[in-house]
Amino acid sequence: MATLDIDALRIELMRDILDTDDLEVLRTVKRSLTHALAKVKQQQVVREEEVEYISKQEILNGIREGLTEFYQAKKAGKELPDAEDLFNEL
């Protein structure tokens, strides 16, 4: 449904632009569009920079901690959950 709204708006804008004979209006529209596109692109870059990544070392440390807990529990004779229970927790 949103695609239809976007297409309809594009067509309306194209018609308005094609019906305009004033060069200054067309230049203003062009500048405004260029400015708006640059602003959207800048916001996308900022959002991408906000994404946090887990480093390789953090992943390895998590695995190491999990294995250490597993071996300590096994050594102490504690009953450990099976893989299906762990999967269901996720």
C-alpha positions in Angstrom: 0.0 0.0 0.0 2.8 2.4 0.8 4.4 1.8 -2.6 1.2 3.0 -4.2 1.3 6.2 -2.1 4.9 6.8 -3.1 4.2 6.2 -6.8 1.2 8.5 -6.7 3.2 11.2 -5.1 6.0 10.8 -7.6 3.6 11.1 -10.5 2.0 14.2 -8.9 5.4 15.8 -8.5 6.4 15.0 -12.0 3.2 16.5 -13.4 3.7 19.7 -11.4 7.3 20.0 -12.5 6.4 19.4 -16.2 3.6 22.0 -16.0 5.9 24.6 -14.6 7.4 27.1 -17.0 9.2 29.3 -14.5 12.9 28.6 -14.5 13.5 30.0 -11.0 10.8 27.7 -9.6 12.5 24.7 -11.2 15.9 25.8 -9.9 14.4 26.2 -6.4 12.8 22.7 -6.6 16.1 21.2 -7.8 18.0 22.8 -4.9 15.4 21.7 -2.4 15.4 18.1 -3.6 19.2 18.0 -3.6 19.2 19.4 0.0 16.6 16.9 1.2 18.3 13.9 -0.4 21.7 14.9 1.2 20.0 15.3 4.6 18.4 11.8 4.3 21.7 10.3 3.3 23.4 11.9 6.3 20.8 10.6 8.7 21.3 7.1 7.3 25.1 7.3 7.8 24.5 8.4 11.4 22.1 5.5 12.0 24.7 3.1 10.6 27.4 4.5 12.9 25.1 3.9 15.9 25.0 0.2 15.3 27.1 -1.6 17.9 29.1 -4.6 17.0 30.5 -7.4 19.2 34.2 -7.8 18.7 35.8 -11.2 18.0 37.4 -11.1 21.5 34.0 -10.5 23.2 32.6 -13.5 21.4 35.6 -15.7 22.4 35.3 -14.4 26.0 31.6 -15.4 26.1 32.4 -18.8 24.7 35.2 -19.3 27.2 32.9 -18.2 30.1 30.2 -20.6 29.0 32.5 -23.5 28.7 34.1 -22.8 32.1 30.6 -22.8 33.7 29.8 -26.0 31.9 32.9 -27.8 33.1 32.6 -26.5 36.7 28.9 -27.7 36.8 29.9 -31.1 35.3 32.7 -31.5 37.8 30.4 -30.6 40.7 27.8 -33.2 39.5 25.1 -30.6 38.8 22.4 -31.5 36.2 22.7 -29.4 33.1 19.9 -28.4 30.8 19.9 -30.1 27.4 20.3 -28.3 24.1 16.6 -28.2 23.5 16.0 -26.4 26.8 18.7 -23.9 26.0 17.3 -23.4 22.5 13.8 -22.8 24.0 15.2 -20.1 26.3 16.3 -18.1 23.2 
